[in-house]
Amino acid sequence: MTNQSVGMSEQDRSERDKFENELKRILEASDKAGILLRVIGSLAFQIHCPKYGYLQAAMGRAYTDIDFGAYKKQTKQIQALMAGLGYVDNREVFIASEGDRAIFDKPEVGIHVDVFYEKLDFCHAIYWKDRLEVDSPTIPLAELLLEKMQIVQINEKDVIDTIMLLLEHPLGDVDKETINIKLAAELCAKEWGLWRTTTMNLDKVKQLAQHYPQLDDTQKAHVTAQVDKVLARLNDEPKPLAWRIRDRVGDRVKWYKDVDEV
């Protein structure tokens, strides 16, 4: 695990309120405009974990920005929405990503908004197709889990968010307030690299959870049980021939993309 300090700092209530209130403002404006924006990142975990959301502040996990998933067909509407809310579009990022990503800055309040169109594409691609309608105001819980687990050089902030999610929600084969491990297993069966990174990081989450004094023994045991169930489901999912051939090669060949920070 590297870059443990990214997203990790003391953050007082007023600073956290700043991000949470701005998120509400953007979501209200997008709903009014008929724009489909779904929250990802730290604030999504906070929204979807009302019981265990306190762990972010308790463990020193800070908000650093506001992140959304969206569809490309609404790109122009989103650009107009953000301009109307006082944000400046970073055109360099939009052009360099070929329209897959946009960053909108509001320097006077120290907030920037990241919008990922169609997919989250870091070490592995997690696609939104037909999935943004499934949950609100965040992406579905299966994608929230994979959002964190697909990062090869996982950060402490990602571990904390994942712990919260596993404590808060049951595992199952549906999406309604449930981590859809059926979908996660199917996606990992299609791509050996995603399976490799996800299982590797789940093991890290299980191990690291045992060392947080903010968690009691019951919570630590529950995280362990949840991770073991996810791993079993990912490993038991039938794999196609191409997956099995790639598995024989293993780590001898690089299986992920490097992430360039913006």
KELOFI-541121 format. One line per 8 residues: number of its first residue (from 1); their letters; for each residue x, y, z of N, C-alpha, C. Coordinates in pm, 1 decimal, decimal comma. Layout:
// residues N
NUM = A = X:Y:Z:X:Y:Z:X:Y:Z; ... $
This chain:
// residues 262
1 = MTNQSVGM = 85,8:-119,0:0,0:0,0:0,0:0,0:89,1:123,6:0,0; 64,7:214,6:-93,3:147,7:333,2:-106,2:63,1:459,0:-95,6; 133,8:574,1:-89,8:65,2:703,4:-82,5:-41,1:704,9:27,2; -2,1:655,6:143,9:-98,8:644,2:251,9:-150,6:779,6:297,0; -78,3:888,4:270,4:-120,8:1019,4:316,8:-224,0:1083,7:225,6; -242,3:1030,7:103,8:-340,2:1088,0:11,4:-479,7:1073,4:70,1; -549,4:1187,2:86,9:-683,2:1183,9:143,5:-686,8:1157,2:292,4; -570,7:1163,1:357,7:-563,5:1137,2:500,8:-513,3:1261,4:572,0 $
9 = SEQDRSER = -599,2:1325,0:649,7:-560,6:1443,1:727,4:-672,6:1477,2:824,1; -638,5:1554,5:924,5:-740,6:1602,9:1017,2:-829,5:1701,2:942,8; -960,6:1685,0:955,5:-1054,9:1772,1:885,6:-1169,6:1804,9:980,6; -1182,7:1933,6:1013,6:-1285,4:1969,5:1111,6:-1425,0:1965,1:1049,5; -1525,0:1976,1:1135,9:-1663,7:1962,6:1092,4:-1702,2:2067,0:988,7; -1652,6:2188,3:1003,5:-1688,1:2294,4:908,3:-1635,4:2263,5:768,6; -1516,5:2205,1:760,4:-1459,6:2171,5:629,7:-1537,1:2055,9:566,4; -1573,8:1958,6:646,7:-1653,4:1847,9:593,5:-1791,6:1896,8:550,5 $
17 = DKFENELK = -1848,7:1987,2:626,7:-1978,7:2044,7:590,0:-1970,2:2118,3:456,3; -1857,3:2182,1:431,3:-1840,5:2255,6:306,0:-1858,1:2162,8:186,6; -1793,4:2047,7:192,2:-1803,8:1951,8:81,7:-1944,1:1890,8:74,9; -1998,6:1852,1:190,3:-2129,1:1787,6:191,1:-2239,0:1882,1:143,2; -2233,0:2009,2:184,0:-2333,3:2106,5:141,7:-2322,0:2138,9:-6,3; -2199,0:2145,5:-56,3:-2180,5:2173,0:-199,0:-2229,6:2055,6:-282,6; -2205,6:1935,3:-234,7:-2256,8:1817,9:-305,0:-2409,5:1823,8:-314,3; -2475,6:1856,6:-205,0:-2621,3:1867,2:-205,7:-2667,5:1972,5:-305,8 $
25 = RILEASDK = -2596,5:2082,9:-313,2:-2633,0:2190,6:-405,6:-2624,3:2143,2:-550,1; -2515,6:2071,1:-581,4:-2496,7:2020,9:-718,0:-2603,0:1916,8:-752,1; -2631,6:1827,0:-659,9:-2730,7:1722,3:-685,2:-2870,7:1781,3:-703,2; -2904,4:1880,2:-622,7:-3035,3:1944,8:-637,7:-3047,1:2012,7:-773,4; -2940,0:2080,2:-815,7:-2941,2:2148,2:-945,1:-2945,9:2048,4:-1060,3; -2873,4:1937,5:-1047,1:-2872,7:1837,6:-1154,4:-3008,5:1768,4:-1165,9; -3070,4:1738,9:-1052,6:-3204,0:1677,8:-1055,6:-3304,6:1771,0:-1122,9; -3297,1:1897,0:-1088,3:-3388,3:1996,1:-1147,0:-3368,6:2007,4:-1297,3 $
33 = AGILLRVI = -3242,3:1990,0:-1342,4:-3210,4:2002,6:-1484,3:-3227,3:1870,5:-1560,3; -3263,5:1764,2:-1491,2:-3280,0:1634,8:-1556,2:-3149,0:1570,3:-1597,3; -3043,9:1597,5:-1521,1:-2910,4:1543,1:-1551,1:-2881,1:1429,1:-1454,8; -2833,4:1318,7:-1510,0:-2804,0:1200,0:-1430,0:-2659,6:1205,5:-1382,4; -2640,4:1247,9:-1258,2:-2509,4:1247,4:-1193,7:-2516,0:1151,5:-1075,8; -2416,7:1062,5:-1065,6:-2413,1:970,6:-953,4:-2280,2:986,3:-880,1; -2288,7:998,4:-748,4:-2171,6:1026,7:-665,2:-2082,2:903,7:-655,2; -1951,5:925,6:-667,1:-1851,9:822,2:-639,7:-1751,5:881,2:-539,7 $
41 = GSLAFQIH = -1653,9:803,2:-498,0:-1551,7:855,5:-407,5:-1598,0:864,6:-263,2; -1524,1:939,7:-184,2:-1543,8:944,3:-38,4:-1684,8:982,9:2,7; -1743,4:1080,5:-66,8:-1876,9:1127,1:-29,4:-1983,7:1022,6:-59,6; -1961,5:939,3:-160,7:-2056,1:832,1:-190,3:-2059,5:731,6:-75,2; -1943,3:698,1:-21,9:-1937,5:604,5:90,7:-2002,6:666,2:214,7; -1983,3:795,6:233,3:-2046,0:864,5:345,5:-2198,0:859,8:333,6; -2249,5:885,6:213,8:-2393,9:884,5:191,1:-2452,9:746,2:216,0; -2384,6:642,6:167,1:-2439,2:507,8:171,6:-2406,5:433,0:300,6 $
49 = CPKYGYLQ = -2335,3:497,5:391,0:-2300,9:431,5:517,9:-2342,5:519,1:636,2; -2473,6:539,4:656,3:-2517,2:626,1:765,8:-2479,6:575,6:904,6; -2466,6:442,7:919,6:-2431,5:387,5:1050,7:-2282,6:396,9:1078,1; -2201,9:369,2:976,2:-2056,8:363,6:995,9:-1981,3:478,6:929,2; -2052,6:575,7:877,0:-1986,9:690,1:814,0:-1897,0:768,8:907,3; -1924,4:760,5:1035,4:-1842,4:831,9:1133,7:-1696,2:786,6:1130,5; -1671,8:666,9:1077,1:-1536,1:613,6:1076,5:-1442,0:696,0:988,9; -1494,7:761,1:886,0:-1407,2:844,1:802,6:-1336,5:949,7:886,7 $
57 = AAMGRAYT = -1413,4:1029,1:957,9:-1353,3:1134,4:1040,8:-1272,0:1074,2:1155,1; -1321,5:966,6:1214,0:-1251,9:904,1:1327,2:-1116,3:848,0:1287,7; -1105,1:800,5:1163,7:-980,6:740,9:1114,7:-894,7:839,2:1035,8; -939,4:964,4:1027,0:-859,0:1065,7:959,2:-871,5:1064,0:808,1; -983,9:1013,4:756,4:-1007,4:1007,5:612,7:-1079,0:1137,7:572,5; -1010,9:1222,7:496,4:-1061,8:1355,4:462,3:-1128,6:1357,1:325,7; -1221,7:1450,5:307,2:-1273,6:1479,0:173,7:-1169,8:1563,4:100,0; -1146,5:1533,2:-26,2:-1052,9:1613,8:-106,2:-1118,0:1673,6:-229,8 $
65 = DIDFGAYK = -1225,3:1612,0:-276,9:-1296,2:1663,8:-393,0:-1434,4:1600,0:-398,2; -1509,6:1634,7:-502,5:-1641,9:1578,0:-525,4:-1636,6:1505,4:-659,2; -1675,3:1377,2:-660,7:-1662,0:1294,0:-780,8:-1797,1:1241,0:-825,3; -1814,9:1237,3:-958,3:-1938,8:1186,5:-1015,0:-1911,8:1090,1:-1129,8; -2005,9:997,7:-1151,4:-2013,9:920,0:-1273,6:-2127,6:975,9:-1356,2; -2111,3:978,6:-1488,8:-2214,0:1034,8:-1576,2:-2205,7:968,6:-1713,1; -2304,4:999,4:-1798,4:-2305,3:950,3:-1935,4:-2259,9:1060,6:-2030,4; -2186,2:1021,1:-2134,3:-2133,7:1118,9:-2230,6:-2243,2:1195,8:-2302,9 $
73 = KQTKQIQA = -2358,6:1135,5:-2320,6:-2466,6:1202,2:-2393,0:-2513,8:1329,4:-2322,8; -2477,2:1344,9:-2195,4:-2516,1:1465,3:-2121,2:-2397,7:1558,2:-2095,0; -2289,7:1540,0:-2169,6:-2168,8:1620,2:-2148,8:-2197,2:1769,4:-2154,2; -2263,0:1815,2:-2259,8:-2288,2:1959,3:-2274,7:-2378,9:2012,2:-2164,9; -2476,8:1933,6:-2124,7:-2565,4:1975,9:-2016,9:-2488,2:1988,5:-1885,4; -2397,1:1895,9:-1861,8:-2316,5:1900,4:-1739,4:-2223,8:2020,7:-1741,3; -2163,8:2049,6:-1855,4:-2077,3:2167,1:-1867,3:-2155,1:2295,0:-1837,0; -2276,9:2304,0:-1890,1:-2359,8:2422,2:-1865,5:-2402,2:2429,8:-1719,1 $
81 = LMAGLGYV = -2434,7:2315,7:-1661,1:-2474,7:2311,3:-1520,3:-2363,3:2362,2:-1430,3; -2242,3:2310,0:-1452,4:-2130,8:2347,6:-1366,4:-2091,7:2494,0:-1385,0; -2100,4:2543,3:-1506,4:-2072,0:2685,6:-1530,3:-2173,4:2771,8:-1455,9; -2299,1:2730,9:-1458,1:-2402,9:2805,2:-1388,0:-2386,4:2803,5:-1237,1; -2316,5:2701,7:-1186,5:-2290,4:2691,6:-1042,1:-2158,6:2757,8:-1002,1; -2093,8:2823,5:-1098,8:-1973,3:2900,6:-1068,6:-1843,0:2826,3:-1085,1; -1843,8:2713,4:-1157,5:-1722,6:2634,3:-1177,1:-1657,6:2664,1:-1311,6; -1526,1:2648,9:-1315,7:-1448,6:2668,5:-1437,5:-1404,2:2533,1:-1490,3 $
89 = DNREVFIA = -1432,0:2507,3:-1617,3:-1398,8:2379,8:-1680,3:-1250,3:2375,5:-1715,3; -1182,3:2270,0:-1668,1:-1041,9:2249,3:-1703,7:-1039,0:2179,2:-1839,4; -1031,0:2255,5:-1945,7:-1042,2:2200,3:-2080,6:-925,8:2107,0:-2114,8; -810,3:2131,5:-2054,4:-693,4:2048,3:-2083,0:-719,8:1902,6:-2045,3; -781,2:1881,4:-1928,6:-812,3:1746,0:-1884,2:-916,4:1682,3:-1976,3; -1017,2:1758,9:-2013,0:-1123,3:1706,7:-2098,6:-1068,3:1663,8:-2234,6; -983,3:1745,9:-2291,5:-925,7:1716,3:-2423,2:-829,0:1598,7:-2414,4; -741,8:1600,9:-2312,9:-641,9:1494,6:-2298,6:-706,8:1358,6:-2276,7 $
97 = SEGDRAIF = -822,4:1355,4:-2211,3:-892,7:1229,7:-2184,2:-986,8:1190,7:-2296,9; -988,2:1271,1:-2402,4:-1077,6:1247,9:-2516,7:-1223,8:1245,2:-2472,7; -1254,9:1333,6:-2379,5:-1392,1:1348,0:-2333,8:-1437,6:1246,6:-2231,8; -1346,1:1166,5:-2180,5:-1382,6:1064,5:-2081,3:-1384,8:1119,3:-1939,3; -1324,0:1235,4:-1919,4:-1312,6:1290,3:-1783,5:-1316,0:1442,7:-1788,5; -1378,4:1502,8:-1688,9:-1381,5:1648,8:-1679,8:-1353,9:1690,2:-1536,4; -1281,1:1799,7:-1521,8:-1257,0:1857,9:-1390,1:-1307,6:2001,6:-1391,9; -1387,3:2033,7:-1292,9:-1442,8:2167,7:-1279,4:-1392,4:2226,6:-1147,4 $
105 = DKPEVGIH = -1331,4:2344,3:-1155,5:-1269,2:2406,0:-1038,2:-1347,9:2525,9:-987,3; -1346,8:2540,8:-856,7:-1402,8:2658,4:-790,8:-1300,5:2702,8:-687,4; -1192,3:2767,5:-733,6:-1078,0:2795,6:-645,7:-1109,5:2884,2:-525,9; -1209,2:2970,4:-539,1:-1237,2:3062,0:-428,2:-1288,5:2990,5:-304,0; -1340,4:2868,1:-320,8:-1386,2:2791,9:-204,7:-1303,0:2664,9:-184,9; -1205,7:2643,3:-273,6:-1116,4:2528,9:-258,0:-1180,9:2395,2:-287,2; -1268,2:2391,2:-386,5:-1334,3:2266,2:-424,2:-1316,8:2242,9:-574,0; -1288,7:2118,4:-611,7:-1298,6:2083,4:-752,7:-1381,9:1957,2:-767,5 $
113 = VDVFYEKL = -1449,6:1951,4:-881,2:-1541,7:1842,8:-910,9:-1485,3:1761,0:-1026,1; -1483,6:1629,9:-1008,5:-1432,8:1535,9:-1109,2:-1551,9:1458,7:-1164,6; -1568,4:1458,4:-1296,6:-1676,2:1383,2:-1360,2:-1615,1:1278,3:-1452,9; -1652,1:1152,7:-1433,4:-1603,4:1042,9:-1516,4:-1717,8:996,5:-1606,2; -1698,0:1008,7:-1735,5:-1801,8:973,4:-1832,0:-1789,6:827,6:-1875,5; -1900,1:756,0:-1866,3:-1914,1:617,4:-1913,1:-1841,2:514,2:-1828,1; -1729,6:553,0:-1766,6:-1652,3:453,1:-1691,7:-1553,1:521,6:-1597,6; -1509,8:445,6:-1498,6:-1396,3:484,3:-1416,3:-1278,9:402,9:-1467,5 $
121 = DFCHAIYW = -1178,4:469,6:-1521,4:-1072,6:397,3:-1592,4:-936,7:432,1:-1532,8; -898,5:359,6:-1429,3:-767,9:376,5:-1368,6:-683,5:251,7:-1396,6; -660,1:169,1:-1298,6:-583,1:46,2:-1324,3:-663,3:-51,9:-1409,7; -795,9:-49,5:-1391,5:-887,9:-129,8:-1470,3:-1010,9:-43,8:-1497,8; -1085,9:-77,3:-1600,3:-1204,3:1,5:-1635,2:-1329,0:-57,4:-1568,2; -1403,4:28,5:-1499,0:-1532,4:-7,0:-1441,5:-1637,0:74,7:-1516,4; -1721,1:8,4:-1596,4:-1813,8:78,2:-1685,9:-1947,4:106,9:-1617,4; -2008,2:221,3:-1658,6:-2136,5:261,3:-1601,6:-2256,6:212,3:-1683,6 $
129 = KDRLEVDS = -2237,2:161,2:-1804,2:-2347,3:134,5:-1897,5:-2467,3:68,8:-1829,3; -2582,0:137,2:-1836,3:-2709,3:89,8:-1780,0:-2705,6:71,4:-1628,8; -2605,6:125,5:-1562,1:-2592,9:104,9:-1418,0:-2619,8:231,2:-1335,2; -2610,2:348,1:-1395,9:-2631,0:470,6:-1318,4:-2776,7:487,5:-1276,0; -2867,3:421,5:-1346,5:-3008,3:429,6:-1311,3:-3045,0:336,9:-1195,2; -2953,8:247,4:-1158,7:-2983,2:143,2:-1060,0:-2991,5:197,9:-918,0; -2911,4:298,9:-886,3:-2907,4:352,2:-750,3:-2905,2:504,7:-756,6; -2929,5:567,1:-642,4:-2928,8:713,3:-633,9:-2908,9:753,9:-488,2 $
137 = PTIPLAEL = -2830,7:857,7:-459,3:-2758,4:944,2:-553,5:-2617,9:896,1:-588,2; -2583,7:772,0:-550,0:-2449,7:719,5:-577,7:-2456,5:611,1:-685,3; -2339,8:569,8:-734,0:-2334,6:450,7:-817,6:-2370,3:330,6:-730,0; -2408,2:216,7:-788,7:-2443,6:99,0:-707,6:-2328,5:52,1:-619,5; -2363,4:-23,7:-516,6:-2264,5:-63,9:-417,1:-2158,0:-157,3:-473,8; -2193,6:-241,3:-570,1:-2092,7:-329,0:-631,3:-1984,7:-246,4:-699,3; -2026,8:-140,6:-770,3:-1930,3:-53,1:-836,4:-1850,9:29,1:-734,7; -1913,5:65,4:-622,5:-1838,8:134,7:-517,3:-1726,2:45,8:-464,4 $
145 = LLEKMQIV = -1757,2:-82,0:-443,9:-1654,6:-175,2:-397,6:-1542,7:-188,5:-500,9; -1578,8:-209,3:-626,3:-1478,7:-227,4:-731,5:-1401,5:-98,8:-758,1; -1465,6:16,1:-738,0:-1396,4:144,3:-753,4:-1270,1:147,1:-668,2; -1278,6:93,8:-548,9:-1164,3:91,8:-457,8:-1072,3:-27,5:-483,1; -1131,1:-142,4:-510,2:-1051,9:-264,1:-522,3:-972,7:-272,0:-652,4; -1003,9:-189,0:-752,7:-930,4:-195,3:-879,2:-802,4:-112,1:-878,8; -770,3:-49,3:-766,1:-651,3:35,2:-756,2:-533,2:-49,2:-708,3; -435,5:-73,3:-793,8:-322,9:-160,2:-757,4:-244,2:-101,2:-640,5 $
153 = QINEKDVI = -208,4:26,8:-650,7:-136,9:93,0:-541,4:-240,4:154,1:-446,3; -308,2:68,3:-373,4:-420,3:112,1:-291,8:-373,5:202,2:-177,8; -453,5:303,8:-146,8:-422,4:399,0:-40,6:-502,2:365,7:85,5; -459,4:421,4:196,7:-530,6:396,6:322,1:-675,0:445,9:314,3; -696,6:557,6:246,3:-833,3:610,7:235,0:-926,5:510,3:167,1; -872,9:436,6:69,7:-952,6:336,4:-0,9:-985,1:219,3:91,1; -891,2:182,8:175,2:-913,4:75,5:272,3:-1023,2:115,9:370,8; -1017,7:238,7:421,0:-1116,9:285,9:517,6:-1256,7:286,7:456,2 $
161 = DTIMLLLE = -1269,7:339,1:335,4:-1400,0:342,1:268,6:-1454,5:201,2:249,3; -1367,6:107,4:212,9:-1409,8:-30,4:190,8:-1453,5:-96,2:320,8; -1382,8:-69,8:428,6:-1421,5:-122,4:560,0:-1561,8:-74,8:596,2; -1586,7:53,8:577,2:-1719,9:108,4:605,2:-1827,5:36,6:525,4; -1802,2:19,5:396,8:-1900,5:-43,2:308,4:-1930,6:-185,7:351,2; -1826,6:-262,1:385,2:-1844,8:-401,1:425,3:-1913,6:-413,4:560,7; -1891,6:-317,9:649,0:-1959,9:-318,5:777,9:-2107,7:-283,9:763,0; -2136,0:-193,8:672,1:-2271,3:-137,6:659,6:-2368,2:-227,8:584,6 $
169 = HPLGDVDK = -2320,2:-296,6:481,5:-2411,3:-360,6:387,1:-2392,1:-511,5:374,4; -2502,1:-582,6:353,4:-2493,3:-727,2:329,9:-2445,6:-755,6:187,9; -2406,0:-880,2:165,5:-2367,1:-927,2:33,1:-2483,4:-1005,0:-26,7; -2495,6:-996,6:-159,4:-2604,1:-1070,2:-222,3:-2595,2:-1066,9:-372,7; -2706,7:-1103,1:-437,0:-2711,4:-1109,0:-582,6:-2798,2:-999,5:-641,8; -2830,4:-898,0:-560,5:-2913,1:-785,0:-604,6:-2842,7:-655,7:-565,8; -2903,6:-543,5:-604,1:-2841,2:-413,7:-578,6:-2905,0:-335,3:-464,3; -3026,6:-362,9:-428,1:-3098,9:-281,8:-331,5:-3031,5:-283,8:-194,7 $
177 = ETINIKLA = -2957,3:-175,9:-162,7:-2884,7:-164,5:-35,7:-2800,8:-288,8:-7,2; -2756,3:-354,3:-113,2:-2679,7:-477,9:-103,6:-2560,5:-470,6:-197,9; -2446,5:-524,4:-154,4:-2330,0:-531,8:-242,9:-2350,2:-650,7:-335,6; -2371,4:-622,8:-461,8:-2404,6:-725,7:-560,5:-2277,9:-801,8:-599,6; -2246,0:-905,9:-521,4:-2123,0:-980,3:-550,0:-2140,1:-1073,6:-670,1; -2263,9:-1099,4:-709,6:-2287,6:-1174,4:-832,9:-2230,7:-1096,5:-951,1; -2261,6:-966,4:-955,8:-2210,1:-881,6:-1063,0:-2058,8:-869,8:-1054,2; -2006,8:-847,1:-932,9:-1861,7:-834,4:-915,6:-1790,2:-960,8:-961,7 $
185 = AELCAKEW = -1846,7:-1077,1:-929,4:-1785,1:-1204,0:-968,8:-1787,2:-1220,5:-1119,6; -1896,1:-1179,5:-1183,5:-1906,6:-1189,9:-1328,8:-1804,2:-1100,4:-1397,6; -1786,1:-979,7:-1345,8:-1688,8:-887,5:-1404,9:-1546,0:-939,7:-1388,0; -1517,7:-995,3:-1271,5:-1383,4:-1048,9:-1247,3:-1357,7:-1175,7:-1328,4; -1463,5:-1247,1:-1364,9:-1447,5:-1366,3:-1447,7:-1420,7:-1329,9:-1593,6; -1455,6:-1207,7:-1630,8:-1430,8:-1161,6:-1767,5:-1288,8:-1108,4:-1784,7; -1228,1:-1063,9:-1675,3:-1094,6:-1002,6:-1684,0:-1005,8:-1053,9:-1571,3; -904,8:-1133,1:-1606,3:-816,2:-1188,0:-1504,8:-749,6:-1077,5:-1423,3 $
193 = GLWRTTTM = -708,4:-969,8:-1490,2:-639,6:-862,1:-1420,6:-725,6:-798,7:-1313,0; -852,9:-775,4:-1342,3:-942,9:-718,8:-1241,7:-959,0:-815,9:-1125,1; -970,3:-944,7:-1155,4:-978,1:-1045,2:-1048,4:-852,2:-1041,6:-962,6; -736,5:-1035,4:-1025,8:-608,9:-1037,9:-953,5:-597,8:-918,1:-860,0; -626,4:-799,9:-910,8:-614,2:-678,8:-829,4:-718,0:-676,9:-718,1; -841,2:-715,2:-750,2:-949,1:-712,9:-651,8:-922,3:-810,5:-538,0; -884,3:-932,0:-569,4:-858,6:-1030,9:-463,3:-736,7:-992,2:-380,5; -635,6:-936,6:-444,9:-516,7:-890,4:-374,5:-552,5:-781,5:-272,9 $
201 = NLDKVKQL = -636,6:-687,2:-315,6:-672,1:-576,3:-228,0:-770,0:-617,2:-118,8; -858,2:-711,0:-147,7:-947,6:-760,0:-42,8:-868,5:-824,8:70,3; -764,6:-897,2:34,6:-676,8:-954,7:137,1:-612,2:-845,3:221,9; -571,1:-736,0:156,3:-510,4:-624,6:230,5:-610,7:-561,3:325,4; -733,9:-542,9:277,6:-837,6:-483,9:362,3:-859,6:-570,4:486,3; -867,9:-700,2:467,0:-889,9:-791,9:579,8:-776,8:-781,7:681,5; -654,1:-776,7:632,5:-538,8:-770,1:721,8:-529,6:-635,4:794,1; -546,4:-527,4:718,7:-530,1:-393,9:776,2:-641,5:-359,5:873,9 $
209 = AQHYPQLD = -760,7:-412,1:851,3:-872,9:-383,0:941,4:-844,0:-425,8:1084,3; -760,7:-526,8:1100,6:-731,9:-579,2:1234,5:-648,9:-482,6:1318,8; -591,1:-381,3:1256,6:-498,7:-292,2:1328,1:-557,9:-154,5:1359,9; -686,3:-134,7:1328,0:-748,4:-5,3:1357,8:-808,3:-6,7:1498,1; -760,5:79,5:1587,8:-817,8:83,5:1722,2:-961,2:136,4:1724,1; -1001,7:202,7:1615,0:-1139,0:254,9:1607,0:-1242,1:144,2:1586,6; -1195,7:24,1:1551,0:-1285,6:-89,3:1531,4:-1278,8:-183,9:1650,5; -1394,8:-229,9:1696,0:-1393,9:-327,9:1804,6:-1378,2:-468,4:1745,8 $
217 = DTQKAHVT = -1365,1:-566,4:1832,1:-1338,2:-703,3:1786,9:-1451,4:-758,3:1699,8; -1573,4:-723,3:1734,7:-1688,1:-770,6:1655,9:-1684,4:-713,7:1515,3; -1651,3:-586,1:1504,8:-1643,1:-522,6:1372,9:-1529,9:-581,5:1289,9; -1416,1:-604,0:1352,4:-1303,2:-664,3:1281,2:-1339,4:-803,9:1230,4; -1407,7:-879,0:1312,6:-1448,1:-1013,5:1272,5:-1547,9:-1008,7:1157,1; -1634,5:-909,0:1160,0:-1734,3:-897,0:1052,3:-1667,7:-860,9:920,3; -1570,2:-771,0:924,4:-1496,3:-737,0:801,5:-1428,8:-862,2:745,9; -1365,8:-940,1:833,0:-1300,2:-1063,9:789,8:-1399,9:-1158,6:723,4 $
225 = AQVDKVLA = -1515,7:-1175,6:786,1:-1617,0:-1266,8:732,3:-1668,6:-1217,8:597,0; -1690,5:-1087,1:585,7:-1740,1:-1030,5:460,1:-1637,8:-1050,0:348,0; -1512,2:-1019,7:378,2:-1407,0:-1036,0:276,9:-1396,3:-1181,7:233,6; -1400,3:-1272,9:328,5:-1389,6:-1415,0:294,6:-1504,2:-1458,9:204,1; -1624,6:-1406,1:228,8:-1739,9:-1440,4:144,6:-1723,2:-1386,1:3,1; -1674,2:-1262,2:-7,1:-1652,7:-1203,4:-139,9:-1547,0:-1282,5:-215,7; -1436,7:-1312,2:-148,5:-1328,7:-1387,5:-213,6:-1376,9:-1523,5:-261,6; -1454,4:-1590,6:-179,1:-1505,2:-1722,2:-217,8:-1593,0:-1711,8:-341,6 $
233 = RLNDEPKP = -1677,1:-1608,4:-345,6:-1765,5:-1592,0:-461,3:-1686,0:-1557,7:-588,0; -1587,9:-1471,7:-575,6:-1506,5:-1435,6:-691,7:-1428,6:-1555,6:-743,9; -1378,5:-1636,8:-653,1:-1297,6:-1752,6:-692,7:-1381,8:-1867,9:-746,9; -1506,1:-1879,6:-698,7:-1591,8:-1990,5:-739,8:-1662,7:-1965,2:-872,3; -1668,4:-1839,5:-914,3:-1736,7:-1807,6:-1039,9:-1668,4:-1880,1:-1156,3; -1744,9:-1950,1:-1240,2:-1685,0:-2019,9:-1354,9:-1606,9:-1923,3:-1444,3; -1488,5:-1967,3:-1486,0:-1400,8:-1882,5:-1566,4:-1389,6:-1936,8:-1708,9; -1390,4:-1849,9:-1808,8:-1373,2:-1895,1:-1947,8:-1229,5:-1939,0:-1973,9 $
241 = LAWRIRDR = -1209,1:-2001,9:-2087,9:-1076,7:-2054,7:-2122,9:-971,0:-1944,9:-2126,6; -1004,7:-1830,0:-2185,0:-906,8:-1720,3:-2195,2:-859,7:-1677,0:-2057,0; -950,6:-1674,1:-1960,3:-915,9:-1637,0:-1822,0:-819,8:-1740,2:-1764,7; -850,3:-1866,5:-1785,3:-768,7:-1973,4:-1727,4:-628,1:-1975,9:-1789,1; -620,1:-1945,8:-1918,1:-488,4:-1938,2:-1983,1:-408,2:-1823,0:-1925,4; -474,4:-1707,9:-1906,9:-404,2:-1591,5:-1849,5:-362,4:-1619,8:-1705,0; -439,8:-1697,0:-1634,4:-407,4:-1730,4:-1496,5:-277,5:-1809,8:-1486,3; -248,0:-1890,1:-1588,6:-124,0:-1967,2:-1587,8:-1,5:-1876,7:-1598,0 $
249 = VGDRVKWY = -17,7:-1764,7:-1664,3:92,1:-1667,3:-1677,4:113,9:-1593,9:-1545,0; 3,0:-1561,2:-1478,5:10,1:-1498,1:-1347,0:76,3:-1361,2:-1348,2; 150,8:-1332,5:-1243,0:211,7:-1200,5:-1224,9:337,6:-1179,5:-1308,6; 376,3:-1279,0:-1385,4:496,9:-1263,4:-1466,9:476,7:-1157,0:-1576,1; 353,0:-1132,8:-1612,6:319,5:-1029,4:-1710,4:229,7:-926,2:-1642,2; 260,9:-799,8:-1662,1:184,2:-691,8:-1598,6:37,0:-701,3:-1637,2; -51,3:-685,5:-1539,9:-194,2:-708,6:-1562,2:-279,3:-581,7:-1542,5; -216,3:-467,3:-1526,4:-290,6:-344,5:-1493,6:-226,9:-225,9:-1565,2 $
257 = KDVDEV = -303,4:-115,9:-1569,7:-251,4:9,3:-1623,9:-200,6:95,8:-1507,7; -94,1:169,2:-1532,9:-45,9:265,6:-1434,0:-138,1:386,0:-1433,0; -155,2:445,2:-1316,7:-243,6:560,4:-1300,8:-160,9:686,6:-1298,5; -187,7:777,9:-1389,1:-122,5:908,4:-1389,0:-212,9:1007,6:-1316,6; -161,8:1064,1:-1208,9:-240,2:1162,4:-1135,0:-254,6:1291,3:-1216,1; -375,7:1347,5:-1214,9:-400,1:1475,3:-1282,7:-342,3:1586,8:-1195,5 $
